[in-house]
Amino acid sequence: MADSQHLPVVETFHSLQGEGHHAGRSAFFIRLAGCTVGCPWCDTKHSWPTQGHPEHPIDDLASAAQIAAEAGANFVVITGGEPLHHNLQHLTQALDARCGLPLHLETSGVDPLSGRFDWITLSPKRHRPPRRDLLQACHELKVVVHGPEDISFAAAMESQCEDKTQRLLQPGWESTIGEELAVDHVLQHARWRLSMQSHKWLGIR
């Protein structure tokens, strides 16, 4: 973990949110380095190690978010890696003070929550189940589907979430079975929605 005023950053960029409840909206992304969850299907494996990624001053990240806000970003997304491997308190304070945009978090939920967020997207993993307090705090439950066991896992996670939590199933990229299972489940369960990785179809970040 970096010191409280610096964080290891893989990249920052202004694009469209490609998946989940807020898909299609303009957003500024801060991708932090470091992840021990190790999902085999992860498309950002380069973000797993913290070494090799520069440590950015938190004030610089807040300044970049302010520029993105002026350019039309609707919210800031803190992602990774696994962002909660780091203490995010100082980062969210700086973002609140500088850019004033809603703050979104994308997490697997394996670490305690730190920082203040307007929207928490929890994407739990079967091989590293999330903390119960994160399940109860999240606004959006997004489960990646590759096989039948992921549908069962989604139901188990749903049972621990708040009733108001948005429920989304996202087929694994290029997983035909995952797509069929997710679509079938959404068709039969009114509380669930389908999430697609639209940024990949569009060829954007």
Residue pairs with C-beta under 8 A, 6 or more apart in sequence:
1 34
1 85
1 86
1 87
2 8
2 50
2 55
2 86
4 87
4 89
4 90
5 57
5 58
5 59
5 90
6 55
6 56
6 57
6 58
7 32
7 55
7 56
7 58
7 61
7 86
7 91
8 32
8 33
8 34
8 50
8 53
8 54
8 55
8 56
8 86
9 30
9 31
9 32
9 33
9 53
9 54
9 55
9 56
9 61
10 31
10 32
10 33
10 44
10 46
10 47
10 53
10 80
10 81
11 29
11 31
12 28
12 29
12 30
12 31
12 61
12 64
13 28
13 29
13 205
14 26
14 27
14 28
14 29
14 68
14 71
14 72
14 73
15 26
15 27
15 29
15 199
15 204
15 205
16 23
16 24
16 25
16 26
16 27
16 198
16 199
16 202
16 204
17 23
17 24
17 25
17 26
17 27
17 77
18 197
18 198
18 199
18 200
18 202
18 204
19 142
19 170
19 195
19 196
19 197
19 198
19 199
20 121
20 140
20 142
20 168
20 170
20 195
21 119
21 121
21 139
21 140
21 166
21 168
21 193
21 195
22 75
22 104
22 119
23 195
23 196
23 198
24 198
25 74
25 75
26 72
26 73
26 74
27 73
27 74
27 75
27 76
27 77
27 104
28 64
28 65
28 68
28 69
28 73
28 75
28 76
28 77
28 101
29 76
29 77
29 79
29 205
30 61
30 64
30 65
30 76
30 77
30 78
30 79
30 91
31 44
31 47
31 79
31 80
31 81
32 47
32 78
32 79
32 80
32 81
32 83
32 85
32 86
33 47
33 48
33 49
33 50
33 52
33 53
33 80
33 81
34 47
34 48
34 49
34 50
34 80
34 81
34 82
34 85
34 86
35 42
35 47
35 48
35 80
35 81
35 82
35 85
36 48
36 82
36 85
36 110
37 82
37 108
37 110
37 125
37 127
37 128
38 48
38 127
38 128
39 125
39 127
39 144
41 144
41 146
41 172
41 173
42 48
43 173
44 80
44 81
47 53
47 80
47 81
48 81
58 90
58 91
58 94
59 94
59 98
61 91
61 94
61 95
62 91
62 94
62 95
62 97
62 98
62 99
63 98
65 73
65 76
65 95
65 98
65 99
65 101
66 98
66 99
68 76
68 99
69 99
69 100
69 101
73 101
74 101
74 102
75 101
75 102
75 103
75 104
75 118
75 119
76 95
76 99
76 101
76 102
76 103
76 104
77 104
77 105
77 106
78 88
78 91
78 92
78 103
78 104
78 105
78 106
78 115
78 117
79 105
79 106
80 106
80 107
82 107
82 108
82 110
82 111
83 105
83 106
83 107
84 105
84 107
84 109
84 110
84 111
84 112
84 113
84 114
85 111
86 114
87 114
87 115
88 105
88 114
88 115
89 114
89 115
89 116
91 115
92 103
92 115
92 116
92 117
93 115
93 116
95 101
95 103
96 103
96 116
102 118
102 119
103 115
103 116
103 117
103 118
103 119
104 117
104 118
104 119
104 120
104 121
105 115
105 117
105 119
105 120
105 121
106 121
106 123
107 120
107 121
107 122
107 123
107 134
108 122
108 123
108 124
108 125
108 128
108 130
109 122
109 123
109 124
109 130
109 131
109 134
109 135
109 138
110 128
110 130
110 131
111 131
112 131
112 133
113 120
113 133
113 134
113 137
119 139
119 140
120 134
120 137
120 138
120 139
120 140
121 138
121 139
121 140
121 142
122 130
122 134
122 135
122 138
122 140
122 141
122 142
123 142
123 143
123 144
124 130
124 135
124 141
124 143
124 153
124 157
126 149
126 150
126 153
130 157
132 160
135 141
135 157
135 160
135 161
136 160
136 161
136 162
138 161
138 165
139 165
139 166
140 165
140 166
140 168
141 154
141 157
141 158
141 161
141 165
141 166
141 167
141 168
142 168
142 169
142 170
142 195
143 150
143 153
143 154
143 157
143 168
143 169
143 170
144 150
144 170
144 171
144 172
144 178
145 151
145 154
145 169
145 170
145 171
145 172
145 175
145 178
145 179
145 181
145 182
145 185
146 171
146 172
146 175
146 177
146 178
147 177
147 178
147 181
148 181
150 178
150 181
151 169
151 181
151 182
151 185
154 167
154 169
154 185
154 192
158 165
158 167
158 191
161 167
166 193
167 191
167 192
167 193
168 192
168 193
168 194
168 195
169 182
169 185
169 186
169 192
169 193
169 194
169 195
170 182
170 194
170 195
170 196
170 197
171 178
171 179
171 181
171 182
171 183
171 194
171 196
172 178
173 197
173 200
182 194
183 194
185 192
186 192
186 193
186 194
199 205
